[in-house]
């Protein structure tokens, strides 16, 4: 599994804190929202709504706040 996250936003900050507190070993990929990376075609292929954070399961299914 992978978590797509950002250094911006309350939801992504809360997620990072929870993962750190629980010591969950999961790949985290930082997406630069300030530059609009979450609205670029490469990321929209992963999360069509461009939302962060989102979780990509091992089977490729992505779960975001509006999935």
MIPA-719066 format. One record per residue (C-alpha): x, y, z; residue number from 0. Coordinates in nm, 2 decimals, decimal comma. Example, Ala and Ser with C-alpha at 12.3 -4.5 7.8 and 13.67 -1.06 7.14 Angstrom:
% residues 2
R      xx      yy      zz    i
R    1,23   -0,45    0,78    0
R    1,37   -0,11    0,71    1
***
This chain:
% residues 67
R      xx      yy      zz    i
R    0,00    0,00    0,00    0
R    0,09    0,36   -0,05    1
R   -0,02    0,69    0,10    2
R   -0,02    1,00   -0,11    3
R    0,01    1,30    0,11    4
R    0,11    1,66    0,12    5
R    0,29    1,89    0,36    6
R   -0,01    2,12    0,35    7
R   -0,36    2,07    0,49    8
R   -0,50    1,95    0,82    9
R   -0,61    1,61    0,69   10
R   -0,27    1,52    0,56   11
R   -0,10    1,65    0,88   12
R   -0,34    1,43    1,10   13
R   -0,27    1,13    0,89   14
R    0,11    1,17    0,91   15
R    0,08    1,21    1,29   16
R   -0,14    0,90    1,33   17
R    0,10    0,69    1,11   18
R    0,40    0,81    1,32   19
R    0,23    0,74    1,65   20
R    0,12    0,39    1,54   21
R    0,46    0,33    1,37   22
R    0,28    0,20    1,06   23
R    0,53    0,10    0,80   24
R    0,37    0,23    0,48   25
R    0,52    0,40    0,18   26
R    0,44    0,77    0,18   27
R    0,46    0,97   -0,14   28
R    0,46    1,35   -0,10   29
R    0,26    1,55   -0,35   30
R    0,33    1,92   -0,38   31
R   -0,01    2,09   -0,36   32
R    0,14    2,43   -0,36   33
R    0,27    2,38   -0,72   34
R   -0,06    2,21   -0,82   35
R    0,10    1,86   -0,86   36
R   -0,23    1,71   -0,74   37
R   -0,40    1,86   -1,04   38
R   -0,15    1,74   -1,30   39
R   -0,24    1,45   -1,53   40
R    0,01    1,21   -1,37   41
R   -0,15    1,24   -1,03   42
R   -0,51    1,26   -1,17   43
R   -0,45    0,91   -1,31   44
R   -0,41    0,79   -0,95   45
R   -0,68    1,01   -0,79   46
R   -0,92    1,14   -1,05   47
R   -1,05    1,40   -0,80   48
R   -0,70    1,52   -0,71   49
R   -0,77    1,48   -0,34   50
R   -0,52    1,43   -0,06   51
R   -0,45    1,22    0,14   52
R   -0,54    0,91   -0,05   53
R   -0,45    0,55    0,00   54
R   -0,35    0,32   -0,29   55
R   -0,42   -0,05   -0,20   56
R   -0,20   -0,33   -0,32   57
R   -0,46   -0,41   -0,59   58
R   -0,43   -0,06   -0,73   59
R   -0,77    0,07   -0,60   60
R   -0,74    0,42   -0,46   61
R   -0,94    0,55   -0,17   62
R   -0,97    0,92   -0,12   63
R   -1,20    1,14    0,08   64
R   -1,45    1,15   -0,21   65
R   -1,38    0,81   -0,37   66
***
